[in-house]
Amino acid sequence: MNITRTLATAAVALLPALVLAHGEGVECKVPANEWRPKEELASKLEKEGWTIRKLKVDNGCYEVYGFDAKGKKRESYFNPKTLETVTDVLQK
């Protein structure tokens, strides 16, 4: 197997991870009447030590930009019904 083919195969294999790392492809399919208030998510995260910079809706999920209890910068998506993490990206 030549090096070009190896690199191309590796790039294709990593593509889904790179897409999710930026929130693309993340989607929550929860009916609006089942959503919990975003203030509830904000309160939950703040109790866990987060500092929230921005909380918005994106692709049917709550998207949070902020810093976790350890001061690490995060971009995280949460299910609006369960408030559980759907995906979480440690930012630089």
N, C-alpha and C positions, 0 to 999 in steps of 0.2 A: 504494500500500500504506500503510495507516495505521500509526501508531506502536505501537499495542497489538499488532497482528498481527506487526509486526517484532520487538518485544520477546519475544512468545510464541515465535516461530520461533527466535530466538537462545537462549532458555532451553532449549528442547527439544534444540537442537543441542549445547549444553554439558553436558547431563545426563550422558552417558556418562563424560565426563572428570571430573566431580565425583564420580560414583560410584566410579570407580577411584582417585581421590585419597584416598579413605578406606578402600580395600581391599575394598570391596564389589564383588562380581562377579569377584574374583580367585580362581582355582581351579587347583590343580595335580592332575592325574590321573595319579599314579604309584603303582604297586603297592607296598605296604609293604615287601616283600622287596627292593626296589630302592633304598630310601632309604639315603643315606649318613648317618652319625651327625651330630647337630646340633653336637656338639663340634668336628667337622671344619670346619663352616661358621664357628663362633665363632673357631677358630684362624686360618682363612683371612682373616676380616675383621680380626682383631686385627693380623695381619701387614701388612695394608693400612693400618693406622693407626686403625681404628675403636675406639670405646669403646662396648661393648654394655651397654645398660641391661636389656633383656629379650629373650629369644629363645624363641619358642613356636611351636606348630603351629596354623595357621588355614586352613581350607578346603583341606587337603591340601598346603599350602605351609609353609615356614619363614617366620615373620614376625619381623623384627628391629626393635627400637626402639633407637636409640642415636645416636652422633655419628660422622660420617665423619672422615677424616684432616684435613680443613680445619676441623673443629669445627662443621660444620653438622648440625643435628638432623634425623634421618631416620626414616622408617617404610618399611621395604623388605620385599618378599616374594621368596623364593628357591625355585627348583625343588629339591626334596629329593634328586633323583637327580644332577643336574648341578651344583648349587650356583650356578647362574647366576641373575642378577636377572630376576624376572618383572615386577615393577613397583617403582618407587621414588618416594617422595614426600618432598620437602623440607618439613620442618615449620617453623613460626614459633616 
